[in-house]
Amino acid sequence: MVDQFDTAVTGDLTMLRFYRRLREDELGATAVEYGLIAGLISVVIITSLVAVENAMTGAFNYISSNIDSALN
């Protein structure tokens, strides 16, 4: 018959093994790093597109006003 003390010790050993395995596992950390890199790349792309959009709007407005003045 297993008493309560043996069950508690066995449970503690199981948790200790689980903790050691979890501490040595680096797959989760790698996934987080890739997620952070992807987020950073997204921020750079969005910032670049906003800057290009402002420049392109100015260029198209200039072309449009010149075409309008040429047609009139």
Secondary structure as UniProt FT lines:
FT   HELIX           4..24
FT   HELIX           27..71
//
